[in-house]
């Protein structure tokens, strides 16, 4: 960051703060308006000192960073993450079935088994859609 751009931002911020201070100060209206005009003139002078090339470069850097992140979030990584999550879900569903069997309640065991099977079906369906999208 150049000193000129940094200084311009500082001046602009200081002028804005001073202008707000003037507005809220307990003074006579004409005196407040006069001080406000002076502060606005200072603010405008500070804005003129802002380096637009620097501001443009900062925006470009931010946009480039966002674009790099979007490229990193490619379909291959999404499928890999989805497969990992599918395995985690399958394991949790199996743990649920094991708990129901351990507690010895047929109703819970049957319901847990249905949840496990449905979890497997849903994860397979999601993975297939992701893999099909990856091929396109």
N, C-alpha and C positions, 0 to 999 in steps of 0.2 A: 504494500500500500504506500503510495507516495505521500510525502508530507503535505503537499498542497491539497490533495483530496481529503486527507485526515483532518487538516486544519479547517477546511471548508465545512466539513461535517460538524466539527467542534463549534465553529462560529455560528452555524445554522442552529444547532441545539441550544447554544447559549442565548442567542437572540430570541428564540422561541420561548425559552424559560423566562427570560427577562420580560418579554411581552406579556406573558401570563401573570408574572409578578406585578406588573404595572396595572393590569386590569383589576386585580384583587386588592390593590393597595387602597387604604382609606384616604383618598385625596379628592380635591375639587375636580369636577368633570372636565373642565377646560384644560387643567394641568395634566390630568390623566391622559386626555386625548393627545396633547402635545408630546408627552413622553412616549405614548404608544406610537405616534408617527415617527419619532426618532428611532425607536426600537425596530419598527418595521423597515425603515430605511437601512439600518444596520443589518437586518435580516436579509434583505434583498442583496445588499453588497456581499454578504457571506455566501448566499446561494450562487452568485456569479462566480465565486472562487472555486466552486465544486468542479472537479475534473470529471467531465462526462465520459471520457475514455476509460477512466478508472472504474466508474460505475458500470459501464458497459462490460468491461472485462470481468468484473465481479459477477454480473448476471450470467455471462457466458460460462464462467467456471462452475456456477451452481447448476446450470442446465446440462453441462457436460457430465457432471457428477450424477445427475438424475438419469441421464441416458446410459451411463456405464452400469448403474444399478439395474436398470431395466433389462439390459443385455444379459446381465448375470442371472436374471430370473428367467432362464429359458425353460423350455418344456422338459428337457431332459432332467433338470434339477427338480422340477415340480413332480415328475413321475417318481423320481428317486425318493423324494420326501413323502409322497403319497404311499409308496410301498412300505416305507418304514412305519408310517402311521397305521397302515392296514395291519401290519404285524403286531403293533402295540394293541390295537383294538381286538384283534383275534386273541391275544394273550389275556387281555382283561375279560373277554367273554368266556374264555376257558376257565379262568379263575372263578368267575361267577358260577359256572356249572359245578366246579369242584366244591365250592362252598355249599351249594344247594345239596349236593350228594352227601357231603359231610354232615349237614344238619338233618339229613334223612327224610326230608319232606318231599313226597312225590310231586306235589303240585309245584313247589319251588323248582325242583329238578327239571320238570317238564318245561316250565316257563323259561328257566335259564338256558336250557338246550335250544329252545326256539329263538331266544335272543342271540345265542352263539351262531346258530345257522343263518339268521337274518343278517347278522353283522358280517359274516363271511360273504353272503350274497351281495350285500351293498358294497363292500370294499372291492370285490371282484368287478362289479359293474363300474364303479368309479375308476378303477385302474384301467379297465378296458377302454373306457371313453378317453382317458388321458393318453393311453398308448396309441389309440386310433388318431387322436388329434396330433400326436407327435409325428406320425407317419406322413400326414398331409403337408 
